[in-house]
Amino acid sequence: MESTIKEHPLWAHASHEEIDSAVEGLEKYVMTKLFNRTFASSPEDVKADLYISEKIRLLQHFVRPDHLDVPRVLRNEASWLFAAKELQKINSFKVPREKLLCIMNCCRIINNLLLNISMSTNYVPAGADDFLPVLIYVTIKANPPQLHSNLKFIQLFRRQSKLVSEVEYYLTNLISAETFITNINASSLSMEESEFQENMQSAKIANEETVTGHSSVLQLSEDDATTMRRHGKEIHVNLEGCLYPFMGSEAKELTTEDVQQLLRLYQQVVTRYTMLTKALARLSLHEEQLLHIMKDPAGSTELKKEIEKRIHEGAK
């Protein structure tokens, strides 16, 4: 792409910086337009995102710096929190470069922490041997949304000429952190197998109790409905008999743990909504059409017939 622009007569006298800016702008424009078709575009990616997110939710309950052999002198929860917040911003952007900047900011905070400690104490950082365990712990604390898909998106669509030096080092370390977390087991945490399984089971129970403990049942009559706005239009959806955590809560009633739980639920909803919309798109069904079908009692039967019809047509 860069060489093509250089060879064009209009860019014959352009400087390297001007050409670089043009290519960056082109990448941003193209990837923004193609984002929905290129990000988390396969069922395997969506499945991987769900798996690692759920696993991190469990690990958050019991993994501590000791389990990752992080030296006590390197521990700084305040700095780690700032690093985690940078990583959590990654889904706010649709462009590889901007997603990569979130990773860079996170890693630079960690690296600066290590440098400051080395200058203020007699401790000599061991490079990646110190950096990676801290990054793994920060990633577990952050549980960044769709981690697998974001890393894959950057690797596929960021200019390879930009994935060098410091950028390459930080990206490679986060990919290593993802791999470590995906395959984490008792030996990875210097823990007995029985203790690891017990901790994982306790974490599962705790997560389930958190969800059910904050759930409230909406008692709606047949005429009652929740009104939502989508693209400026009001949509009425019957929610009879469903469980919705925090639906009856006020903002001032929420605790820090509630907000964390809401974030996890939001990540799950977004991931599942993405899967649903892509499935509907393949069946040539629209959300408004789906809502219309579900309004009457026979809606589920009609919907099933409609889906079977579309699948049959697609198989021809």
Secondary structure, 3 states (H helix, E strand, C coil): CHHHHHHCHHHCCCCHHHHHHHHHHHHHHHHHHHHHHHCCCCHHHHHHHHHHHHHHHHHCCCCCHHHHCCCHHHCCHHHHHHHHHHHHHHHHCCCHHHHHHHHHHHHHHHHHHHHHHHHHCCCCCCCHHHHHHHHHHHHHHHCCCCHHHHHHHHHHHCCHHHCCHHHHHHHHHHHHHHHHHHCCCCHHHCCCHHHHHHHHHHHHHHHHHHHHHCEEECCCCCCCCEEEEECCEEEEECCCCCEEECCCCCHHHCCHHHHHHHHHHHHHHHHHHHHHHHHHHHCCCCHHHHHHHHCCCCHHHHHHHHHHHHHHHHHC
